[in-house]
Amino acid sequence: MAYIDGFMAAVPTANKQKYLRHAKKMSSLFKEHGAQQLVECWGDDIPPGKLTSFPMAVKCKKNETVVFSWILWPSRAVRNKAWKKMMADPRMQPGSSPMPFDGKRMIFGGFNVVLES
């Protein structure tokens, strides 16, 4: 069954093009290791919350935009094998591909697909 890695981050709005270049570079790397699809979404209609919200989850500042993305893998096993290889890949090291946002505020997780419609 398919497996999804989901990510959310606050990206400085002024860094949108830098972020897209970074995402394209990472997309190629993920696909090289078995990902089927990578989707990047730039926040457009992200309402503030009182108890919870996308902006609150990543401590989004006024000069930042929430980004939501996911990677589609054929299975968790493929994903686990890929991440192990990618973490050792020199192209994934911070010096070779610095993130154009504060990675400490990025949230992520792996999800089993339970319904496709």
Secondary structure by P-SEA (a helix, b strand, c coil): cbbbbbbbbbccccaaaaaaaaaaaaaaaaaaacccbbbbbcccbbbbbccccccccccccccbbbbbbbbbbccaaaaaaaaaaaaaccccccccccccccccccccccccccccc
